[in-house]
Amino acid sequence: MAQHHHPHAPAAAADACCAATPLRAPEPARAEPGAAANTFRIATMDCTVEESEIRRLVEPIAGIRGLHFRLGQRTLRIDGSDAAVPLALAAIRKAGFVPEPLATAAQPAPASEDALHAHGATGGHLRLATALALAAAAEAISFFAPDLVAWKAAGMAIAAAAIWLAGVETYAKGLGALRHGKLNINALMSVAVTGAFVIGQWPEAAMVMALYAIAELIEARAVDRARNAIKGLVDLAPADAEVAQPDGSWRRMLATEIAIGAIARVKPGERVVLDGVVTQGHSSIDQAPVTGESIPADKAPGSPVFAGTINQNGELAFRVTAAASDSTLARIIHAVEEAQGTRAPTQRFVDRFAAIYTPAVFALALAVALLPPLLLGWPWLAAIYKALVLLVIACPCALVISTPVTVVSGLAAAARRGILIKGGSHLEQARRLKAVALDKTGTLTEGKPRLVASKAWRATDEHQARQWAKRLAARSDHPVSAAIALGIEGDALAVDGFKALPGRGVEGVVDGRTMVLGNHRLVSERGQADPALEAELAVHEAQGRTVTLLADEGGVLALFAVADTIKPGSVKAIAALRALGVTPVMLTGDNQATALAVAREAGIDDARGGLLPEDKLAAIQGMRQRYGPTAMTGDGINDAPALAQADIGFAMGGAGTDTAMEAADVVIMNDDLGRIAETIRLSRRTHAVLWQNIALALGIKAVFFVLAVFGSATMWMAVFADMGASLLVVANGLRLLHGVRRPLRSP
C-alpha cells in the first residue's frame, strides 16, 4: 500500500545513450547559501543513469554532505566542505563529464536552454554528417582502392577521423566508465569500435560509430518530442500585479519581484496573484477549492486571500504574505522539473536488468574471443571479430530507452489532456485502482451558486415577488444575488433608493414600496422570522442551500434558495469509472442529506457526509481494505490528508490549493472529473506499450545474437540491429502521443 510522503511530478529521464533536452528553459538559480559557488552545469548529464554514475563517484568522498541534481536544467549542487568540492569535480571530470560553474545564484542562465540546444543541435548535425561522409569514404577506399600501403593508411586516417567526430563524447564517457570498472553502453561501444579498428576492420568501425551516433541523436529527438509536449501547458496565475509605491502611486510589477509585506491590489474579474491579507476594500472571491465552500466568500479588511482565486466584484488591496516562488504555478513547475529524476517501476526493473545484462554480455564476448581459438582452433581475428559483433548487438540501448521514452510519452499525452501526473510510478500504478473516493464541492459539483427553488410567502403572488427580487438582485454584485437575478426571467427594471446592507443584503424602493433582499440574519434582526418560516428555512439549509428572503415592512414576501449544482460531466464521469470496474464513493463535509441528494444525481451508491479531514482519512483506509488500491479526488485543504494517504491522489487543480496539489500525485488542471477515467485508461495502455517495447528489444537482440554465434551476422548487421531496435521501441512508445485529442481506448 503506497504511502506518499512527498509529491512527484511527471516525466522520466532519457537513458544514457541519448542527450535529452530539459523540459523548459532554466530559471534563475534559487538564492541558497553557498549555492552559487557549488552549483555546476553539466551539459552531457542527460539522465538518471549518469546521475547514478556521478553519485557513485562523488558520495564516497570525505566531506561530501549531499548532492542536489536538477536534470531538467542539467545542474548539480554539491553540498560539501571546501576541500571536498574540488575532489568531487576532479572525479566527475575523470568520468568524462565537464562541470561548469554557474556565475551567480541570482543571475539567470546565459541563454535559453532551447536556444543553446538548438545551437548545439546544428553543430551536432554538421559533425555527424561529416562523420558519416568520412565513414562512407573509408568504406569506398576499402572496396575500390588498390591494395597499397598508402591507400590503406589514407583509409585508416579517414576512418579514424570519422570515429573521432562521431564518437568523441562516447569515448569520453566510455573510457571514464572503464577507468572506474563500470560497463555501460558507452564502454561497450568504445571497446567494440576500438577492437574492430585494431584488427583491421577500420571501415566497419567508422561506419558503426557514425550510425550509432546518428541513432543516438534520433532517440534524443524522440525523447525531446515527448518532453516538449508538456511545455507551456500550465498558466495558473498572472505574471504581474499592481503594487503600491512609497509615493502613493501604483506600479505594475512582475510577481517574482513583489516582496513579502508589499501592498498589491486586484480588480474585479482578476485572479489573485499572491497569497495575502486584505487591507482595504470589500468583495466576494471564488475560493471554493481552498475552503470547500460552494458559495464565494465575502472579503473585508483582515480576510485572507489565496493565490489563484478569482475576485468576483469590488477592488481589493492586500498585504502579500507569500513570495511568488511559493505560488501554485511555481510549485507545479518545480514538480515537473523534479519528475525528470524519478523512475517508474518498470524502468527501475529495466535498469537493474541492464546492470546485470551488460557485464554478462561483455563476459560472453570475452569468452567467444578467447575460448574458441584456444579450444577449437578458430583463427584469432575471426573469433575477436565475432566477439565484437556480439558486443554491438548486445548493446542495451534499445532496452534502456524503451521505458523512459514510453513513460515520457504517456506523461506528455496526459499533460495535453490537462492531466499533470507527478512521475512515471503514478502513471503505471493508476491501472491497478479498484475504488475512487470523491469530494463533493468543486469536484462532483460546480462550486458555483445557482437558483434552484423559490416560494412565495404570506399569500404573495409568486410571479410578482420574483420580479421584485430580480430588480433588487440585479443591482447587487454579490454572487448569490447574481445567481437569483440570472435564474429569474424578465427584465430588471429600475430601483429607487438602492443601497447595500453589508453582510446582510440590499434595500431599495420597488413600485413605491421599500423592500429588502437579504439573508436569514437580516430578517431575524427585523423581527420578521416566525416559526413557520424557520421550519421552511431549516428544510432548505439541511440540503446545503443558501436562502435569500424578500421582505417589506409587513414581513417576508418570498424566499429564494441558491445551491451548488452538479457538474454536467459528473454523471458521465462516474459511469466511465464503473465501466472500468472502479467503485466511486463520495466523501464530503456537507451534511448527509446534501451528500445523498448529490450522490443520487451523480449515480453514486455510497455517499458519506459530515466528514472531518480525519474522518476522510479513516474512510480511505477502510476503502483500501474493502476494495483494494484506492484513489482520492479533492481540491481543498481539508482533502490534503486523504490525498496523501490514498494510493493515488487526484487534485482538481484549475484553482486548487497549494496544499491539495502538493499532496496529490495527479493534478487535473481543467477540473474535468472525466480525466480520472482517462488517466486509468492511459495507465493501462502505457503498461501494455512498456512490455511490448521490452519484448521487442530483447526479441530482436536474441535473433541477431543467434545469427552472430553461428557466424551469419556482421558488424554492419549488428549496428543496424541495435539501431533498428532502438528506433522501433521509440516509435512504439511515441504512439501514446498520437491522437491525444481523442478519447483513449484501453489496449
C-alpha positions in Angstrom: 0.0 0.0 0.0 1.6 3.2 -1.2 2.2 6.0 1.3 3.1 9.4 -0.2 5.5 11.4 1.8 6.3 14.0 -0.9 4.9 14.8 -4.3 6.5 13.6 -7.5 6.0 15.2 -10.8 5.8 13.8 -14.4 8.4 12.9 -16.9 11.0 10.2 -16.8 14.6 10.9 -17.8 16.2 9.7 -21.0 18.7 6.9 -20.9 22.5 7.2 -21.1 22.6 6.9 -24.8 20.5 9.9 -25.5 21.1 13.6 -24.9 17.6 14.8 -24.0 16.7 18.5 -23.7 15.2 19.8 -20.5 11.5 20.3 -20.1 11.7 24.1 -20.1 14.1 27.0 -20.2 16.0 27.3 -17.0 15.1 29.9 -14.4 17.5 31.8 -12.2 19.0 29.6 -9.6 17.5 29.9 -6.2 19.4 32.1 -3.8 20.5 29.5 -1.3 23.6 30.0 0.9 26.6 28.7 -0.9 24.6 27.7 -4.0 26.4 30.0 -6.4 29.9 28.6 -5.7 28.9 25.0 -5.6 26.3 24.8 -8.4 27.6 23.4 -11.7 26.1 22.9 -15.1 27.0 19.5 -16.7 25.9 19.7 -20.4 26.3 16.0 -21.0 24.4 14.8 -17.9 21.4 13.6 -19.6 19.6 11.2 -17.3 19.2 9.2 -14.1 21.8 6.6 -15.4 24.5 9.3 -15.5 23.2 10.8 -12.2 23.7 7.4 -10.6 27.2 7.2 -12.1 28.1 10.6 -10.6 26.7 9.7 -7.3 28.7 6.5 -7.1 31.9 8.5 -7.8 31.3 11.5 -5.5 29.3 10.4 -2.5 32.2 8.3 -1.0 34.5 11.4 -0.9 35.1 12.5 2.6 33.4 15.9 3.3 30.6 15.5 0.8 27.3 16.1 2.7 24.8 15.9 -0.2 24.3 16.1 -4.0 21.3 18.0 -5.4 20.6 17.2 -9.1 18.2 19.1 -11.4 18.3 17.0 -14.6 15.8 19.4 -16.3 18.4 22.1 -16.1 21.4 19.7 -16.1 22.8 21.2 -12.9 24.3 19.8 -9.8 24.8 21.5 -6.5 27.4 19.9 -4.3 27.0 20.3 -0.6 30.4 19.7 1.0 33.5 21.1 2.6 35.8 23.5 0.8 38.3 20.6 0.4 35.8 18.1 -0.8 34.3 20.1 -3.6 37.5 20.2 -5.8 37.9 16.4 -5.3 34.3 15.9 -6.4 34.9 17.9 -9.5 38.0 16.0 -10.3 36.2 12.7 -10.0 33.4 14.0 -12.3 35.9 15.1 -14.9 37.7 11.7 -14.9 34.3 10.1 -15.7 34.1 12.1 -18.9 31.8 14.9 -17.8 32.7 18.7 -17.8 31.2 20.6 -14.9 31.0 24.3 -15.5 30.3 26.7 -12.5 27.3 28.9 -12.6 28.2 32.6 -12.4 25.9 33.6 -9.5 22.9 32.2 -7.8 20.7 35.2 -8.6 21.9 35.5 -12.2 19.8 33.9 -14.9 21.3 31.4 -17.2 23.2 32.9 -20.0 20.7 31.9 -22.7 17.6 29.9 -23.1 18.1 26.2 -22.8 16.2 25.7 -26.0 18.4 28.2 -27.8 21.5 26.5 -26.5 20.2 23.2 -27.5 19.2 24.4 -31.0 22.7 25.8 -31.5 24.3 22.6 -30.3 22.0 20.6 -32.4 23.0 22.5 -35.6 26.7 21.9 -34.8 26.0 18.2 -33.9 24.2 17.6 -37.2 27.0 19.0 -39.2 29.6 17.0 -37.3 27.6 13.7 -37.7 27.0 14.4 -41.4 30.8 14.9 -41.8 31.5 11.7 -39.9 29.0 9.7 -42.0 30.6 11.0 -45.2 34.1 10.2 -44.0 32.9 6.7 -42.9 31.5 6.2 -46.4 34.7 7.3 -47.9 36.6 4.8 -45.8 34.3 2.1 -47.0 34.8 3.2 -50.6 38.6 3.1 -50.2 38.4 -0.4 -48.7 36.4 -1.7 -51.6 37.7 0.1 -54.6 41.2 1.4 -53.9 44.4 -0.6 -54.9 45.8 -2.8 -52.1 48.7 -0.4 -51.4 50.0 0.8 -48.1 49.4 4.4 -49.0 45.7 3.8 -49.7 45.3 1.7 -46.6 47.0 4.5 -44.5 44.7 7.1 -46.0 41.6 4.9 -45.4 42.6 4.3 -41.8 43.2 8.0 -41.3 39.8 8.9 -42.7 38.1 6.2 -40.6 39.9 7.4 -37.5 38.7 11.0 -38.3 35.1 9.7 -38.7 35.3 7.7 -35.4 36.6 10.8 -33.6 34.0 13.1 -35.0 31.1 10.8 -34.3 32.3 9.2 -31.0 34.2 11.9 -29.1 31.5 12.0 -26.3 31.0 8.2 -26.4 34.7 7.7 -25.9 35.0 10.3 -23.1 32.2 8.6 -21.2 33.2 5.1 -22.1 36.8 5.5 -21.1 35.7 7.2 -17.9 33.4 4.2 -17.1 36.2 1.7 -17.9 38.6 3.5 -15.6 36.2 3.0 -12.7 35.4 -0.6 -13.6 31.9 0.2 -15.0 30.5 -1.4 -18.1 27.8 0.9 -19.6 26.6 1.4 -23.1 29.4 3.9 -23.9 32.0 1.5 -22.6 30.7 -1.3 -24.9 30.7 0.8 -28.0 34.2 2.2 -27.2 35.6 -1.3 -26.8 33.8 -2.7 -29.9 34.8 0.1 -32.2 38.4 0.2 -31.0 38.7 -3.5 -31.3 37.4 -3.5 -34.8 39.8 -0.8 -35.8 42.8 -2.7 -34.3 42.0 -6.0 -36.1 41.8 -4.2 -39.4 38.1 -3.7 -39.7 38.5 0.1 -39.7 35.8 0.8 -42.4 33.2 -1.0 -40.4 34.4 0.6 -37.1 34.0 4.0 -38.6 30.5 3.3 -40.0 29.4 1.6 -36.8 30.3 4.7 -34.7 28.7 7.1 -37.2 25.5 5.1 -37.3 25.5 4.7 -33.6 25.8 8.4 -33.1 23.0 9.1 -35.6 20.7 6.6 -33.8 21.6 8.3 -30.5 20.6 11.7 -32.0 17.3 10.3 -33.3 16.5 8.8 -30.0 17.3 12.1 -28.2 15.0 14.0 -30.6 12.2 11.4 -29.9 12.5 11.9 -26.2 12.7 15.7 -26.7 9.4 15.5 -28.6 7.8 13.8 -25.7 9.2 16.3 -23.2 8.4 19.3 -25.2 4.8 18.2 -25.5 4.4 19.4 -21.8 5.9 22.8 -22.4 3.7 25.9 -21.9 0.8 23.8 -20.7 0.1 25.5 -17.4 -0.5 29.2 -16.7 -2.4 29.4 -13.5 -1.5 32.9 -12.3 -0.9 36.3 -14.0 2.7 37.3 -14.4 2.3 40.7 -12.7 0.2 42.8 -10.3 -0.3 46.4 -9.3 1.8 47.2 -6.2 1.7 50.4 -4.0 4.7 52.6 -4.2 6.2 54.8 -1.4 4.9 58.0 -3.1 1.3 56.6 -3.0 1.2 55.6 -6.7 0.6 52.2 -8.1 3.0 50.4 -10.4 2.6 47.1 -12.2 5.4 44.7 -11.2 6.3 41.2 -12.0 5.1 38.7 -9.5 8.6 37.5 -8.9 9.7 41.0 -7.9 6.9 41.5 -5.3 8.3 41.3 -1.8 6.5 39.8 1.2 4.8 42.7 3.0 4.1 44.7 -0.2 0.6 46.0 -0.8 -0.9 44.8 -4.0 -4.4 45.2 -5.5 -6.7 43.0 -7.5 -9.6 44.3 -9.6 -12.9 42.6 -10.3 -12.6 39.6 -12.6 -8.8 39.3 -12.0 -7.1 36.3 -10.4 -5.2 37.0 -7.1 -1.5 36.8 -7.9 -0.1 36.0 -4.4 -1.3 34.9 -1.0 -2.1 37.8 1.3 -4.4 39.5 3.8 -6.9 42.2 2.7 -6.1 45.7 3.9 -8.7 47.7 2.1 -12.0 47.1 0.2 -14.9 44.7 0.2 -15.6 41.9 -2.4 -16.5 38.3 -2.9 -13.8 35.8 -4.0 -14.4 32.4 -5.6 -12.3 30.2 -3.3 -14.3 27.0 -3.2 -11.2 24.8 -3.8 -9.4 26.5 -0.9 -12.0 26.4 1.8 -14.5 23.8 0.4 -17.3 26.5 0.4 -19.6 26.3 -2.6 -20.6 29.9 -2.2 -17.9 32.7 -2.9 -16.6 34.2 0.3 -17.1 37.8 1.3 -13.8 39.6 1.9 -13.2 42.6 4.1 -10.1 44.1 5.8 -8.4 41.3 7.7 -9.6 38.5 5.5 -7.1 36.1 3.9 -6.9 35.8 0.1 -5.2 33.0 -1.8 -3.1 32.9 -4.9 -5.1 31.5 -7.8 -8.5 32.5 -6.5 -10.7 34.9 -8.6 -12.0 38.2 -7.4 -15.7 38.4 -8.3 -16.6 42.1 -7.6 -15.1 45.1 -5.9 -11.4 46.1 -5.8 -9.3 44.7 -3.0 -5.9 45.8 -1.7 -4.0 43.2 0.2 -0.7 42.7 2.0 1.4 40.0 0.4 2.3 37.1 2.8 4.0 34.6 0.4 6.5 35.0 -2.4 5.9 34.0 -6.0 8.2 31.0 -5.6 5.5 29.5 -3.3 2.6 30.1 -5.7 0.6 27.3 -7.3 2.3 27.9 -10.7 5.8 27.8 -9.1 5.0 24.5 -7.3 3.8 22.9 -10.5 6.9 23.9 -12.5 9.1 22.7 -9.7 7.2 19.4 -9.6 7.7 18.9 -13.4 11.4 19.5 -13.1 11.7 17.1 -10.1 9.9 14.4 -12.2 12.9 14.1 -14.5 14.7 12.4 -11.7 12.0 9.9 -10.9 11.7 6.5 -12.4 8.7 4.2 -13.0 8.7 0.7 -11.5 9.2 -0.9 -15.0 12.1 1.5 -15.7 13.7 0.6 -12.4 13.4 -3.1 -13.3 14.9 -2.5 -16.7 17.8 -0.5 -15.2 18.5 -3.3 -12.7 18.3 -5.9 -15.5 20.7 -3.8 -17.8 23.1 -3.6 -14.9 23.4 -7.4 -14.9 22.9 -7.9 -18.6 25.7 -5.6 -19.8 28.6 -7.2 -17.8 27.2 -10.7 -18.6 27.3 -9.9 -22.3 30.8 -8.5 -22.0 32.0 -11.7 -20.3 30.3 -13.8 -23.0 32.0 -11.8 -25.8 35.3 -12.2 -24.0 34.8 -15.9 -23.8 33.9 -16.0 -27.6 37.2 -14.1 -28.3 39.4 -16.4 -26.2 37.9 -19.9 -25.9 37.3 -21.0 -29.5 40.8 -20.2 -30.7 42.3 -22.0 -27.6 39.9 -25.0 -27.6 38.6 -25.3 -31.1 41.4 -23.8 -33.2 39.5 -20.9 -34.6 41.5 -18.1 -36.2 42.1 -15.3 -33.6 41.0 -12.5 -35.8 37.8 -14.3 -36.7 37.0 -15.0 -33.1 37.7 -11.5 -32.0 35.6 -10.1 -34.8 32.7 -12.3 -33.8 33.1 -11.2 -30.2 33.0 -7.5 -31.2 29.8 -8.2 -33.3 28.3 -9.7 -30.1 29.2 -6.6 -28.2 27.5 -4.3 -30.6 24.4 -6.5 -30.9 24.1 -6.8 -27.1 24.3 -3.0 -26.5 21.3 -2.5 -24.2 20.5 0.9 -25.8 17.1 -0.2 -27.1 16.2 -1.9 -23.9 17.1 1.1 -21.7 15.5 3.7 -23.9 12.3 1.6 -24.3 10.9 2.6 -20.8 11.7 6.3 -20.4 10.5 7.3 -23.9 7.3 5.4 -23.3 6.7 6.9 -19.8 7.6 10.4 -21.0 5.2 10.0 -24.0 2.4 8.8 -21.6 3.0 11.7 -19.3 3.0 14.2 -22.2 -0.2 12.7 -23.6 -1.8 13.1 -20.2 -0.5 16.7 -19.9 -2.1 17.6 -23.2 -5.4 16.5 -21.8 -4.9 18.7 -18.7 -3.7 15.9 -16.5 -0.4 16.6 -14.7 1.0 13.2 -13.4 3.8 13.7 -10.9 6.0 10.8 -12.0 6.1 7.6 -14.0 5.3 5.5 -11.0 1.8 7.0 -10.6 1.2 6.7 -14.4 2.0 3.0 -14.1 0.1 2.4 -10.8 -3.2 4.0 -11.9 -4.2 0.9 -13.8 -4.5 -1.0 -10.5 -7.1 1.2 -9.0 -10.3 -0.5 -7.7 -12.1 2.4 -6.0 -12.1 6.2 -6.1 -13.2 8.5 -3.3 -14.6 11.8 -4.5 -15.1 15.1 -2.6 -18.4 16.9 -3.4 -17.8 20.7 -3.7 -15.8 21.6 -6.8 -15.2 18.0 -7.7 -18.6 16.5 -8.4 -20.4 19.9 -8.3 -19.7 23.2 -10.0 -18.8 25.0 -6.8 -20.9 27.9 -8.2 -24.3 29.1 -6.9 -27.5 28.7 -8.9 -31.1 29.4 -8.1 -32.7 26.0 -7.5 -36.0 26.9 -5.8 -38.3 29.8 -4.9 -41.5 30.1 -2.9 -44.0 32.9 -2.3 -44.7 33.7 1.4 -47.6 35.4 3.1 -50.1 34.9 0.2 -47.9 36.9 -2.1 -48.2 36.5 -5.9 -45.1 34.4 -6.7 -44.6 35.9 -10.2 -44.7 39.4 -8.8 -42.4 38.5 -5.9 -39.9 37.0 -8.4 -39.9 40.2 -10.4 -39.3 42.4 -7.4 -36.5 40.1 -6.3 -34.9 40.2 -9.7 -34.9 44.0 -9.7 -33.1 44.2 -6.4 -30.7 41.3 -7.1 -29.7 42.7 -10.5 -28.4 45.8 -8.7 -26.1 43.8 -6.4 -22.6 42.5 -7.2 -22.9 39.6 -4.7 -22.7 36.1 -6.3 -25.8 34.9 -4.5 -27.8 37.9 -5.8 -26.3 37.4 -9.3 -27.5 33.8 -9.2 -31.0 34.9 -8.3 -31.1 37.6 -11.0 -29.8 35.1 -13.6 -32.3 32.5 -12.5 -35.4 34.7 -12.9 -36.7 35.5 -16.4 -37.7 39.0 -17.4 -36.1 42.5 -17.5 -34.7 44.1 -14.4 -36.5 47.5 -14.1 -35.2 50.5 -12.1 -34.9 50.6 -8.3 -35.1 53.8 -6.3 -33.0 54.5 -3.2 -30.9 51.4 -3.7 -28.3 50.7 -1.0 -26.2 47.8 0.2 -26.5 46.4 3.7 -23.0 44.9 4.2 -23.1 41.3 5.4 -26.9 41.2 5.2 -28.3 42.1 1.7 -29.6 45.1 -0.2 -32.5 47.6 0.2 -34.5 49.6 -2.3 -37.8 51.2 -3.3 -39.7 49.0 -5.8 -43.1 50.1 -7.1 -43.3 52.6 -4.3 -42.6 50.0 -1.5 -39.4 49.8 0.5 -38.1 46.2 0.2 -35.1 44.3 1.4 -33.5 41.2 -0.2 -31.2 39.6 2.3 -30.1 36.7 4.4 -31.6 34.9 7.4 -29.7 37.2 9.8 -31.3 40.3 8.2 -34.8 39.0 8.6 -34.2 37.9 12.2 -32.8 41.4 13.0 -36.0 42.9 11.6 -38.1 40.6 13.8 -39.8 39.0 10.8 -38.8 35.4 11.3 -41.7 33.3 12.6 -41.7 29.5 13.5 -43.2 28.5 10.2 -40.5 30.5 8.3 -37.8 29.0 10.5 -39.1 25.5 9.7 -39.1 26.2 6.0 -35.5 27.6 6.1 -34.4 24.6 8.0 -35.6 22.3 5.2 -33.5 24.2 2.6 -30.5 24.6 4.8 -30.5 20.8 5.6 -30.0 20.4 1.8 -27.0 22.7 1.8 -28.9 25.6 0.2 -28.3 29.3 0.9 -31.7 31.0 1.3 -32.3 34.7 0.5 -35.5 36.4 1.6 -37.5 39.2 0.1 -39.4 41.3 2.6 -41.1 44.6 3.0 -42.2 46.4 6.2 -45.1 44.0 6.6 -42.9 40.8 6.6 -41.4 38.2 4.3 -42.8 38.1 0.8 -40.8 35.2 -0.7 -37.8 33.1 -0.3 -35.2 32.0 -2.9 -32.9 29.0 -2.5 -29.5 29.1 -4.1 -27.2 26.0 -4.2 -24.2 24.4 -5.8 -25.2 22.2 -8.7 -23.7 19.0 -10.1 -21.2 19.4 -13.0 -22.6 18.5 -16.4 -19.9 15.8 -16.9 -20.1 14.2 -13.5 -22.7 11.6 -14.3 -20.8 10.5 -17.4 -17.5 10.5 -15.5 -19.0 8.2 -12.8 -20.3 5.9 -15.4 -16.9 5.7 -17.1 -15.3 4.7 -13.8 -17.9 2.0 -13.3 -17.2 0.7 -16.8 -13.6 0.3 -15.9 -14.5 -1.7 -12.8 -13.7 1.1 -10.4 -16.2 1.8 -7.5 -17.0 5.5 -6.8 -17.6 6.7 -3.2 -18.5 10.3 -2.2 -16.8 11.7 0.9 -17.9 15.2 2.0 -18.0 17.6 4.9 -21.6 18.6 4.0 -24.5 17.1 5.8 -25.7 13.6 5.0 -28.9 14.9 3.3 -27.0 17.0 0.9 -24.5 14.2 0.2 -27.3 11.7 -0.6 -29.1 14.1 -2.9 -25.9 14.9 -4.9 -24.9 11.2 -4.9 -28.2 10.1 -6.3 -28.0 12.6 -9.1 -24.4 11.6 -9.9 -25.1 7.9 -9.9 -23.1 7.1 -6.7 -24.4 4.4 -4.4 -22.1 5.1 -1.4 -22.2 8.7 0.0 -20.8 9.7 3.3 -21.5 13.2 4.7 -20.4 15.2 7.7 -16.8 14.1 7.5 -13.9 16.0 9.0 -10.4 15.6 7.5 -9.6 12.8 9.9 -12.8 11.0 9.0 -11.9 11.1 5.3 -8.5 9.6 6.2 -10.2 6.7 8.0 -12.6 6.3 5.1 -9.7 5.9 2.7 -8.1 3.3 4.9 -11.4 1.4 5.1 -12.0 1.5 1.3 -8.5 0.2 0.7 -9.2 -2.8 2.9 -12.6 -3.4 1.3 -11.8 -2.7 -2.4 -8.0 -2.7 -2.8 -5.9 0.1 -4.3 -7.9 3.3 -3.7 -7.7 6.9 -5.1 -8.8 10.1 -3.5 -10.1 13.1 -5.5 -10.4 16.6 -4.0 -9.5 20.2 -4.3 -9.3 21.7 -0.8 -7.0 21.9 2.2 -9.4 19.6 4.0 -8.7 17.0 1.4 -4.9 17.1 1.6 -4.5 14.3 4.3 -6.8 11.9 2.4 -5.0 12.8 -0.9 -1.7 11.9 0.7 -3.0 8.7 2.3 -4.6 7.3 -0.8 -2.7 5.0 -3.2 -3.1 7.8 -5.8 -4.3 11.3 -5.0 -6.1 13.3 -7.7 -6.3 17.1 -7.1 -8.7 19.3 -9.0 -6.2 21.9 -9.9 -7.8 24.6 -12.0 -8.0 26.7 -8.9 -6.8 24.2 -6.4 -5.0 24.9 -3.2 -1.2 24.6 -3.0 -1.7 22.2 -0.1 -4.0 19.9 -2.1 -1.8 20.0 -5.2 1.3 19.4 -3.2 -0.2 16.3 -1.5 -1.7 14.9 -4.7 0.0 12.6 -7.2 -2.1 13.7 -10.2 -3.4 17.2 -10.8 -6.5 17.6 -13.1 -5.7 21.1 -14.4 -9.1 21.7 -16.1 -11.2 20.3 -13.2 -12.8 17.7 -15.6 -13.8 14.7 -13.5 -13.8 12.5 -16.6 -10.0 12.8 -16.7 -9.7 10.3 -13.8 -11.1 7.5 -16.1 -8.8 8.7 -18.9 -5.8 8.5 -16.5 -6.7 4.9 -15.7 -7.1 4.0 -19.4 -3.8 5.8 -20.3 -2.1 3.9 -17.5 -3.3 0.6 -18.8 -2.3 1.5 -22.3 1.2 2.7 -21.2 1.8 -0.5 -19.2 1.0 -2.6 -22.4 3.3 -0.5 -24.5 6.1 -0.7 -21.9 6.1 -4.5 -22.0 5.7 -4.5 -25.8 8.9 -2.5 -26.0 10.8 -4.7 -23.6 9.7 -7.8 -25.6 10.7 -6.1 -28.9 14.1 -5.0 -27.6 15.0 -8.4 -26.2 13.5 -10.4 -29.0 15.4 -8.6 -31.8 18.6 -8.9 -29.7 18.0 -12.6 -29.3 17.6 -13.2 -33.0 20.7 -11.4 -34.0 22.6 -13.0 -31.1 21.9 -16.4 -32.5 23.0 -15.3 -36.0 26.2 -13.8 -34.6 27.1 -17.0 -32.7 26.7 -19.1 -35.9 28.7 -16.6 -38.0 25.9 -15.2 -40.0 26.0 -11.6 -38.6 28.5 -8.9 -39.5 29.2 -5.7 -37.5 27.1 -3.8 -40.0 24.2 -6.0 -39.3 24.9 -5.7 -35.6 24.7 -1.9 -35.6 21.5 -1.9 -37.7 20.0 -4.4 -35.3 20.8 -2.2 -32.4 19.8 1.0 -34.2 16.6 -0.7 -35.6 15.5 -2.0 -32.3 16.1 1.4 -30.7 14.1 3.3 -33.3 11.3 0.6 -33.2 10.8 0.9 -29.5 11.0 4.7 -29.7 8.3 4.8 -32.4 6.1 2.4 -30.5 6.5 4.5 -27.3 5.6 7.7 -29.2 2.3 6.1 -30.3 1.0 7.3 -26.9 1.3 10.9 -28.2 -0.8 10.2 -31.3 -4.4 11.3 -31.3 -4.2 12.7 -27.8 -7.2 15.0 -28.5 -9.4 11.9 -29.0 -10.6 9.7 -26.1 -8.3 6.9 -25.3 -9.2 3.2 -25.6 -7.9 0.5 -23.3 -5.4 -1.8 -25.1 
